Amino acid sequence: MIPPEQSLIEYPCDFPIKVFGEDKPGFAQAIATVVQVHAPDFDAASIEMRSSSNARYLSLTCTIRTTSREQLDNLYRDLSSHPMVKMVL
């Protein structure tokens, strides 16, 4: 656990998370569901979507109001282990 005084992030703050996966039906909804578990006030309508040049992959940017490093760590862990996710930044 990183002490608050050593963190580069000041909580609470708005924090963007990029999630990449194959552009398949239900991908955005599945990601929104995972994000809402960790950030109940997250509005799925605010997801920014961008398709890859060949439209095979989809990039989602989910900006959440985060309150702690632990919250972010847990969210990254759940997103990274989701079967539809290729990468989380």
N, C-alpha and C positions, 0 to 999 in steps of 0.2 A: 504494500500500500504506500503510495506516494503522499507524504505530508502536504497539506494545502499550501504551505508557504513555498514548496518546491515545484508546484504544478505550474505549467505554462498557461493553463486555462483558468480563468476566474469564473467560478460558478455562482449563481446560475447564469447560463448564456445560451444563445441560439447556436446550434452546432450542426453543420451539414455533413451528412453521411452519404457516400456514393456506393451504390450497389449495382453490380454488373451480373447479367445472366442472359441466357438465350431468350430471344423474343418469342415467347410462347404464351398462349392464353392463360390468364390467371396469375402471371408472374407479379405484376404490380400489386394485385390484391393480396397475394400471399405475403409479400414484403410489408405492405401496410399493416397487415395483421400482426406480424412479428414486432414491428416498430411500436404499435399501439399497446402491446403487452408491457413494454418498458417505458413508454411515454404516452400515458392514457389521453393526454390532451392533444396528441398529434392529429392533424387534419389530413386525411389521405388525399383530399382534393388539392393539397399544396405540393404534391410530388411533381418534380420536374422530370420529364422523360426525354431521352434522346436515343434514336436508333443509330446503329453503326452504318457505315457506308453501304454495306451489302444487306442491311436489314436483318441480319442473323442474330445480332445481339442488341440488348437494350440496357441503357444506363439510367438508373433512377437516382435522383438526389432527394433525400428526405432530410429536411431541416427540423430538428427537434429542440425543444427548450430543455436543456439538460441541467440537472441539479448536482451531479457528482461524478467522479471518475468511475466509481463502482457501477453506476447506471450505464455509462458508456461501455465499459468493459463487458458487462453482461449482454448488452445489445449487440456489440460486435461479435461476441462468442455465438449468440443464437443465429445471427445473420450468416456468419461464416460457415456454420454447420448445416444450414438449410440446403436441401438437395437441389434446389433451382438456382442457387447462387454460385457464380464462378469466382467472384472477387468482391471484397469490401474495402473501401478506402475512407 
